């Protein structure tokens, strides 16, 4: 279940179950030249429509490792 909350009022705007979350990760150490690690989030509603899509944002520090299953 995901819920969309109004940032100003704190009130529930919408909610939906059975959604799909995708997290995009870029390990900047693997790029040439090296870059900052980045991430982004995409949420698809239960009907497959785009609910939310963030831009790929740089992480402020630390390190990510991307591994396949």
C-alpha positions in Angstrom: 0.0 0.0 0.0 1.3 3.4 -0.9 -0.2 6.7 0.3 0.2 10.2 -1.1 0.3 12.8 1.6 -0.1 16.6 1.1 3.1 18.1 2.3 1.4 21.3 3.5 -1.7 20.0 5.3 -0.5 16.4 6.1 -3.8 15.1 4.8 -4.1 11.8 2.8 -4.6 12.7 -0.9 -4.7 9.2 -2.4 -3.8 5.6 -1.6 -3.4 2.4 -3.6 -2.4 -1.2 -3.1 -0.5 -3.8 -5.2 2.0 -1.3 -6.5 5.5 -2.0 -8.0 8.6 -0.2 -6.7 11.8 0.1 -8.7 15.0 1.6 -7.4 17.6 2.7 -9.9 21.2 2.7 -8.5 24.3 4.0 -10.3 27.7 3.0 -8.8 29.8 5.9 -9.9 33.1 4.0 -9.2 32.3 1.8 -12.3 32.1 4.8 -14.6 35.0 6.5 -16.4 35.7 9.1 -15.2 34.4 8.2 -11.7 31.3 10.0 -10.6 29.2 10.3 -7.5 26.9 7.3 -6.6 23.3 8.1 -7.5 19.8 6.7 -6.9 16.2 7.1 -8.1 12.8 5.6 -7.3 9.9 4.8 -9.6 6.5 3.6 -8.5 3.9 2.0 -10.8 0.3 1.8 -9.6 -1.6 -1.5 -9.6 -2.9 -0.7 -13.1 0.6 -0.1 -14.5 0.4 3.7 -14.6 3.2 5.8 -13.3 2.5 6.9 -9.8 5.8 8.6 -9.0 9.2 9.0 -10.7 12.2 10.7 -9.1 15.1 12.0 -11.1 18.4 10.2 -10.5 19.8 12.0 -7.5 23.4 12.0 -6.2 24.0 10.5 -2.8 25.7 12.7 -0.2 28.3 10.2 0.8 29.0 6.6 1.5 29.2 3.9 -1.1 26.8 1.7 -3.0 27.4 -1.8 -4.3 25.2 -3.2 -7.1 24.9 -7.0 -7.2 22.8 -9.2 -9.5 20.7 -11.9 -8.0 
